């Protein structure tokens, strides 16, 4: 789910965060260790992704409330 944004700095940060998220998911699957371990590793990658997006949105004066909600859904503190 790549985010496209007219703010160039934010768009670049989102693209970087998505690339890192995809790498984390691929690494979790490659590492294996059972479905619970893979799910936990993917969840960690997703949380890092949303935290990166939020940090960029804050730094670039963009809204980020929906990403806070995503963190809540993942069980992360906001």
Secondary structure, DSSP 8 states (H G I E B T S, - for coil): -----SSHHHHHHHHHHHHHHHHHHHHHHHH-S-HHHHHHHHHHHHHHHHHHHHHHHHHTT---HHHHHHHHHTT---
